[in-house]
């Protein structure tokens, strides 16, 4: 398991495991999403990454490793991954944790031979996040559109989540 130590604050970035359940209690939706994320990680579909301060998770992000066809028009069909649900708890914001997580994801993509990393962001509700992505080299590839996500709840029932988002994409390594 790869671990990165951020200089400021004293924060460790690493894969979240099933043993981290109690350490993740401050993160949103953990009571309903934690076990499913660990299961998907075990199957190799995602990497569930956390930022830990004093052994407590203060941020998390999912690196979805399955190729995303909606990016093919922008990356010549090359292998890509997707950033999902990057969240830093309020008291840990503006400390460089999100930027560190993005760098960690890029390194993981390189190790997997993935050349592109995409994401969706709501530019109105997440203006700070949008600016972070632009500052770290992501480029806008889609205008504001209603984006739908086909999801499954904890009882196995499919549902659709919708949000107004723009699409961003970053070249991780030259082709």
Secondary structure as GFF3:
##gff-version 3
##sequence-region A 1 175
A	DSSP	beta_strand	3	6	.	.	.	ID=ss1
A	DSSP	beta_strand	11	15	.	.	.	ID=ss2
A	DSSP	three_ten_helix	18	20	.	.	.	ID=ss3
A	DSSP	three_ten_helix	22	24	.	.	.	ID=ss4
A	DSSP	alpha_helix	30	42	.	.	.	ID=ss5
A	DSSP	beta_strand	46	53	.	.	.	ID=ss6
A	DSSP	beta_strand	56	64	.	.	.	ID=ss7
A	DSSP	three_ten_helix	69	71	.	.	.	ID=ss8
A	DSSP	alpha_helix	72	75	.	.	.	ID=ss9
A	DSSP	beta_strand	80	88	.	.	.	ID=ss10
A	DSSP	three_ten_helix	90	92	.	.	.	ID=ss11
A	DSSP	alpha_helix	97	112	.	.	.	ID=ss12
A	DSSP	beta_strand	116	121	.	.	.	ID=ss13
A	DSSP	alpha_helix	127	135	.	.	.	ID=ss14
A	DSSP	beta_strand	139	152	.	.	.	ID=ss15
A	DSSP	beta_strand	158	171	.	.	.	ID=ss16
###
